[in-house]
Amino acid sequence: MNKPRGIIFDLGNTVLNEEWFDPLPGNIKLLEYATNPLNLTPHEIQILADEINRGLRKVRDEQMVEFNVQNFQRLLYETLGITLNIGYAEAEREFWQATTKYSPTEGIFEVLTFLEANNIKAGILSNWEFSGYLLEEELERHNLFRYFSFVISSADYGFRKPSPHIFNVAIKRMNLEPVDIWFVGDTLEYDIKGAFSSGLYPIWYNPHGKPNTLEYKCLEVRNWHEFLEKIQSL
């Protein structure tokens, strides 16, 4: 194991904990900006949203592709005959703010402060249907955005982890050789598998002690204190 010159982090449940996600408040919020001739309720809208999502979920995982929220909302509302009186970029932001709540993972500030002090670059690569600018705004809300040189959301690129296409974008943005980059994430299938296949050194952030089902080894840390101890030892 070599000391990294750069580290790419997953976002959800790695840098930020997702405390809750509930689409119904988002539906309620967007109906404030909608012409709704059939007077559909937020629950009725969610029935079709869930049906579309079930079909997309399989395609996402099998093909490693992403379907972003703005396209999803356009498909959903136009199918239902609902017209939004705001643009879909604004609708995406309104929906995000109404449906999600995040908090920084314990110890992440100490890790990022250490990396900054030691000139180790940091970036974000996230599987998420929401645009990268919303992830940047969420990081800024928690005073974390300044630590990262880039934030990549799969929504903006059409591919999702573990696709090598999205990892290659992050490697280019890091402007380092893969051998000099660590990748830290909480999922084996998306983060660790994708990082390993792309030549990055994989770090599994596993605070809940999930079993390792992969055929190859990776460094596992249960908390950010363990991570700091490991990188400081180098």
Contacts in CASP RR format, 6 or more apart in sequence:
PFRMAT RR
TARGET T0000
AUTHOR 0000-0000-0000
METHOD contacts of the structure
MODEL  1
MNKPRGIIFDLGNTVLNEEWFDPLPGNIKLLEYATNPLNLTPHEIQILAD
EINRGLRKVRDEQMVEFNVQNFQRLLYETLGITLNIGYAEAEREFWQATT
KYSPTEGIFEVLTFLEANNIKAGILSNWEFSGYLLEEELERHNLFRYFSF
VISSADYGFRKPSPHIFNVAIKRMNLEPVDIWFVGDTLEYDIKGAFSSGL
YPIWYNPHGKPNTLEYKCLEVRNWHEFLEKIQSL
1 201 0 8 1.000
1 219 0 8 1.000
1 234 0 8 1.000
2 179 0 8 1.000
2 180 0 8 1.000
2 201 0 8 1.000
2 234 0 8 1.000
3 231 0 8 1.000
3 234 0 8 1.000
4 120 0 8 1.000
4 180 0 8 1.000
4 181 0 8 1.000
4 182 0 8 1.000
4 201 0 8 1.000
4 231 0 8 1.000
5 120 0 8 1.000
5 121 0 8 1.000
5 176 0 8 1.000
5 180 0 8 1.000
5 181 0 8 1.000
6 115 0 8 1.000
6 120 0 8 1.000
6 121 0 8 1.000
6 122 0 8 1.000
6 123 0 8 1.000
6 174 0 8 1.000
6 176 0 8 1.000
6 180 0 8 1.000
6 181 0 8 1.000
6 182 0 8 1.000
7 115 0 8 1.000
7 120 0 8 1.000
7 121 0 8 1.000
7 122 0 8 1.000
7 123 0 8 1.000
7 181 0 8 1.000
7 182 0 8 1.000
7 183 0 8 1.000
7 184 0 8 1.000
8 122 0 8 1.000
8 123 0 8 1.000
8 124 0 8 1.000
8 125 0 8 1.000
8 170 0 8 1.000
8 174 0 8 1.000
8 181 0 8 1.000
8 182 0 8 1.000
8 183 0 8 1.000
8 184 0 8 1.000
8 195 0 8 1.000
8 200 0 8 1.000
9 15 0 8 1.000
9 122 0 8 1.000
9 123 0 8 1.000
9 124 0 8 1.000
9 125 0 8 1.000
9 148 0 8 1.000
9 183 0 8 1.000
9 184 0 8 1.000
9 185 0 8 1.000
10 124 0 8 1.000
10 125 0 8 1.000
10 126 0 8 1.000
10 127 0 8 1.000
10 161 0 8 1.000
10 183 0 8 1.000
10 184 0 8 1.000
10 185 0 8 1.000
10 186 0 8 1.000
10 187 0 8 1.000
10 190 0 8 1.000
10 191 0 8 1.000
10 205 0 8 1.000
11 124 0 8 1.000
11 125 0 8 1.000
11 126 0 8 1.000
11 128 0 8 1.000
11 135 0 8 1.000
11 139 0 8 1.000
11 151 0 8 1.000
12 18 0 8 1.000
12 102 0 8 1.000
12 126 0 8 1.000
12 128 0 8 1.000
12 186 0 8 1.000
13 105 0 8 1.000
13 186 0 8 1.000
14 105 0 8 1.000
14 184 0 8 1.000
14 185 0 8 1.000
14 186 0 8 1.000
14 191 0 8 1.000
14 205 0 8 1.000
15 104 0 8 1.000
15 105 0 8 1.000
15 108 0 8 1.000
15 124 0 8 1.000
15 139 0 8 1.000
15 144 0 8 1.000
16 102 0 8 1.000
16 103 0 8 1.000
16 104 0 8 1.000
16 105 0 8 1.000
16 138 0 8 1.000
16 139 0 8 1.000
16 142 0 8 1.000
16 144 0 8 1.000
17 102 0 8 1.000
17 103 0 8 1.000
17 104 0 8 1.000
17 105 0 8 1.000
18 100 0 8 1.000
18 101 0 8 1.000
18 102 0 8 1.000
19 101 0 8 1.000
19 102 0 8 1.000
19 103 0 8 1.000
20 100 0 8 1.000
20 101 0 8 1.000
21 99 0 8 1.000
21 100 0 8 1.000
21 101 0 8 1.000
22 99 0 8 1.000
23 46 0 8 1.000
23 49 0 8 1.000
23 95 0 8 1.000
23 99 0 8 1.000
24 42 0 8 1.000
24 43 0 8 1.000
24 46 0 8 1.000
25 98 0 8 1.000
25 99 0 8 1.000
26 42 0 8 1.000
26 94 0 8 1.000
26 95 0 8 1.000
26 98 0 8 1.000
26 99 0 8 1.000
27 42 0 8 1.000
27 45 0 8 1.000
27 46 0 8 1.000
27 49 0 8 1.000
28 42 0 8 1.000
28 98 0 8 1.000
29 94 0 8 1.000
29 95 0 8 1.000
29 97 0 8 1.000
29 98 0 8 1.000
30 73 0 8 1.000
30 77 0 8 1.000
30 84 0 8 1.000
30 91 0 8 1.000
30 94 0 8 1.000
30 95 0 8 1.000
31 42 0 8 1.000
31 45 0 8 1.000
33 84 0 8 1.000
33 85 0 8 1.000
33 86 0 8 1.000
33 91 0 8 1.000
33 94 0 8 1.000
34 77 0 8 1.000
34 82 0 8 1.000
34 83 0 8 1.000
34 84 0 8 1.000
34 85 0 8 1.000
35 82 0 8 1.000
35 83 0 8 1.000
35 85 0 8 1.000
36 82 0 8 1.000
37 81 0 8 1.000
37 82 0 8 1.000
38 80 0 8 1.000
38 81 0 8 1.000
38 82 0 8 1.000
40 80 0 8 1.000
40 82 0 8 1.000
45 76 0 8 1.000
45 80 0 8 1.000
45 82 0 8 1.000
48 76 0 8 1.000
48 79 0 8 1.000
48 80 0 8 1.000
49 72 0 8 1.000
49 76 0 8 1.000
52 72 0 8 1.000
52 75 0 8 1.000
52 76 0 8 1.000
56 67 0 8 1.000
56 72 0 8 1.000
59 65 0 8 1.000
59 67 0 8 1.000
60 66 0 8 1.000
60 67 0 8 1.000
60 160 0 8 1.000
64 159 0 8 1.000
64 160 0 8 1.000
64 161 0 8 1.000
64 162 0 8 1.000
64 163 0 8 1.000
64 165 0 8 1.000
65 158 0 8 1.000
65 159 0 8 1.000
65 160 0 8 1.000
65 163 0 8 1.000
66 127 0 8 1.000
66 129 0 8 1.000
66 154 0 8 1.000
66 155 0 8 1.000
66 157 0 8 1.000
66 158 0 8 1.000
66 159 0 8 1.000
66 160 0 8 1.000
67 129 0 8 1.000
67 158 0 8 1.000
68 129 0 8 1.000
68 130 0 8 1.000
68 131 0 8 1.000
68 155 0 8 1.000
68 156 0 8 1.000
68 158 0 8 1.000
69 92 0 8 1.000
69 95 0 8 1.000
69 96 0 8 1.000
69 129 0 8 1.000
69 130 0 8 1.000
69 131 0 8 1.000
69 155 0 8 1.000
70 88 0 8 1.000
70 89 0 8 1.000
70 91 0 8 1.000
70 92 0 8 1.000
70 131 0 8 1.000
72 129 0 8 1.000
73 84 0 8 1.000
73 88 0 8 1.000
73 91 0 8 1.000
73 92 0 8 1.000
73 95 0 8 1.000
74 88 0 8 1.000
77 83 0 8 1.000
77 84 0 8 1.000
84 91 0 8 1.000
86 94 0 8 1.000
89 131 0 8 1.000
92 130 0 8 1.000
92 131 0 8 1.000
92 134 0 8 1.000
93 134 0 8 1.000
93 137 0 8 1.000
96 130 0 8 1.000
96 134 0 8 1.000
96 138 0 8 1.000
100 138 0 8 1.000
102 138 0 8 1.000
102 142 0 8 1.000
103 142 0 8 1.000
104 142 0 8 1.000
104 144 0 8 1.000
105 207 0 8 1.000
105 224 0 8 1.000
106 223 0 8 1.000
106 224 0 8 1.000
107 223 0 8 1.000
107 224 0 8 1.000
107 225 0 8 1.000
108 144 0 8 1.000
108 224 0 8 1.000
109 144 0 8 1.000
110 224 0 8 1.000
110 228 0 8 1.000
111 224 0 8 1.000
111 227 0 8 1.000
111 228 0 8 1.000
112 122 0 8 1.000
112 144 0 8 1.000
112 147 0 8 1.000
113 147 0 8 1.000
114 120 0 8 1.000
114 228 0 8 1.000
114 231 0 8 1.000
114 232 0 8 1.000
115 121 0 8 1.000
115 122 0 8 1.000
115 147 0 8 1.000
116 122 0 8 1.000
116 147 0 8 1.000
121 149 0 8 1.000
121 174 0 8 1.000
121 176 0 8 1.000
122 147 0 8 1.000
122 148 0 8 1.000
122 149 0 8 1.000
123 148 0 8 1.000
123 149 0 8 1.000
123 150 0 8 1.000
123 151 0 8 1.000
123 152 0 8 1.000
123 170 0 8 1.000
123 173 0 8 1.000
123 174 0 8 1.000
124 135 0 8 1.000
124 139 0 8 1.000
124 148 0 8 1.000
124 150 0 8 1.000
124 151 0 8 1.000
124 152 0 8 1.000
125 152 0 8 1.000
125 161 0 8 1.000
125 166 0 8 1.000
125 167 0 8 1.000
125 170 0 8 1.000
125 183 0 8 1.000
126 132 0 8 1.000
126 135 0 8 1.000
126 151 0 8 1.000
126 152 0 8 1.000
126 153 0 8 1.000
126 154 0 8 1.000
127 154 0 8 1.000
127 160 0 8 1.000
127 161 0 8 1.000
127 190 0 8 1.000
128 135 0 8 1.000
128 153 0 8 1.000
128 154 0 8 1.000
128 155 0 8 1.000
129 154 0 8 1.000
129 155 0 8 1.000
130 153 0 8 1.000
130 155 0 8 1.000
131 153 0 8 1.000
131 155 0 8 1.000
131 156 0 8 1.000
132 151 0 8 1.000
132 152 0 8 1.000
132 153 0 8 1.000
132 155 0 8 1.000
132 156 0 8 1.000
134 153 0 8 1.000
135 151 0 8 1.000
135 153 0 8 1.000
136 145 0 8 1.000
136 151 0 8 1.000
139 145 0 8 1.000
139 148 0 8 1.000
139 151 0 8 1.000
145 151 0 8 1.000
149 173 0 8 1.000
149 174 0 8 1.000
150 170 0 8 1.000
150 173 0 8 1.000
150 174 0 8 1.000
152 166 0 8 1.000
152 169 0 8 1.000
152 170 0 8 1.000
152 173 0 8 1.000
154 160 0 8 1.000
154 161 0 8 1.000
154 166 0 8 1.000
157 165 0 8 1.000
157 166 0 8 1.000
157 169 0 8 1.000
158 166 0 8 1.000
159 165 0 8 1.000
159 166 0 8 1.000
160 166 0 8 1.000
160 190 0 8 1.000
161 167 0 8 1.000
161 190 0 8 1.000
161 191 0 8 1.000
161 194 0 8 1.000
162 189 0 8 1.000
162 190 0 8 1.000
162 191 0 8 1.000
162 193 0 8 1.000
162 194 0 8 1.000
162 197 0 8 1.000
163 194 0 8 1.000
164 194 0 8 1.000
164 197 0 8 1.000
164 198 0 8 1.000
167 183 0 8 1.000
167 194 0 8 1.000
167 195 0 8 1.000
167 197 0 8 1.000
167 198 0 8 1.000
167 200 0 8 1.000
168 198 0 8 1.000
171 178 0 8 1.000
171 181 0 8 1.000
171 198 0 8 1.000
171 200 0 8 1.000
174 181 0 8 1.000
178 198 0 8 1.000
178 199 0 8 1.000
178 200 0 8 1.000
179 199 0 8 1.000
179 201 0 8 1.000
181 200 0 8 1.000
181 201 0 8 1.000
182 200 0 8 1.000
182 201 0 8 1.000
182 202 0 8 1.000
182 203 0 8 1.000
183 191 0 8 1.000
183 192 0 8 1.000
183 194 0 8 1.000
183 195 0 8 1.000
183 198 0 8 1.000
183 200 0 8 1.000
183 201 0 8 1.000
183 202 0 8 1.000
183 203 0 8 1.000
184 191 0 8 1.000
184 203 0 8 1.000
184 205 0 8 1.000
184 227 0 8 1.000
185 191 0 8 1.000
185 192 0 8 1.000
185 195 0 8 1.000
185 203 0 8 1.000
185 204 0 8 1.000
185 205 0 8 1.000
186 204 0 8 1.000
186 205 0 8 1.000
186 206 0 8 1.000
186 207 0 8 1.000
188 204 0 8 1.000
188 210 0 8 1.000
188 212 0 8 1.000
188 213 0 8 1.000
188 214 0 8 1.000
191 202 0 8 1.000
191 204 0 8 1.000
192 202 0 8 1.000
192 204 0 8 1.000
192 214 0 8 1.000
192 218 0 8 1.000
193 214 0 8 1.000
194 200 0 8 1.000
194 202 0 8 1.000
195 201 0 8 1.000
195 202 0 8 1.000
196 202 0 8 1.000
196 216 0 8 1.000
196 218 0 8 1.000
201 219 0 8 1.000
202 218 0 8 1.000
202 219 0 8 1.000
203 218 0 8 1.000
203 219 0 8 1.000
203 220 0 8 1.000
203 221 0 8 1.000
203 227 0 8 1.000
204 212 0 8 1.000
204 218 0 8 1.000
204 219 0 8 1.000
204 220 0 8 1.000
204 221 0 8 1.000
205 221 0 8 1.000
205 227 0 8 1.000
206 220 0 8 1.000
206 221 0 8 1.000
206 222 0 8 1.000
207 222 0 8 1.000
207 223 0 8 1.000
209 222 0 8 1.000
212 218 0 8 1.000
212 220 0 8 1.000
219 230 0 8 1.000
221 227 0 8 1.000
221 230 0 8 1.000
END
